[in-house]
Amino acid sequence: MFQLYGRDPDFEALITVPPLAQSPRRTPPGNGIRWDFAYVETAGHDCIYCIHPYFLSASREPLEYGVPLEGEYHAFMYILFEEMMDFHRGFISVGTQFECREASKSCAFGQVTRLIGLAS
């Protein structure tokens, strides 16, 4: 399995990256972007977390860094702060919806599709 930060991903998600015309961004995001993560239920409360995506191709291979993104992608997701794992285990399950944010702006939307490292 693809590893980042020296470990397997915590979960996998399907993320929709809108076209620039529907996005607050001026340029398309690229693979390797470090968005903040917000649960849909708390998105309006400035509760954001460092959970970063690494996007996959249609054949489920990791995309190269910087590949421009638009549309739907599966992504491996990594919770950056180990001390937050138990907290996120209480929220993340298959079907959990979230936003990818830059400051107060939602730039993409996702849904958890599979638990990996977070399941153990």
C-alpha positions, 0 to 999 in steps of 0.5 A: 500500500502507498505510504506517506509520512512513513505509514499507511493511510488512515482512511480512503475517501471519494473527493469532488473537486469543483471546476474553477468557475464554482470554486473560491480558488483562482488556480486548480489545486494540485495533488499534494495540496494540504487542505484543512478538513472539516466535518460537515456537521461542524463546518460552520463552527471553525472546527478544522483538522489537519487531515490531508489527502493524497489523490489517486488516479482512475486506476487507483495508483497515486498521482504525481505531486502537482497534477491539477485536480478537477472532478471526482477522485479517490484519495488516501487520507492521513490524520497528521496528529497521532494524539487526535486518532481516538478523537477522529475514530469517534467521528469517522466511519464509512459514509462520513461527509466532510469539506476540504477547506482553505481558511474559511472557504470550502474548496472540495467535498468528500465522503469516507469510503473505507477505513484503513489504519483508523480501523485498527 
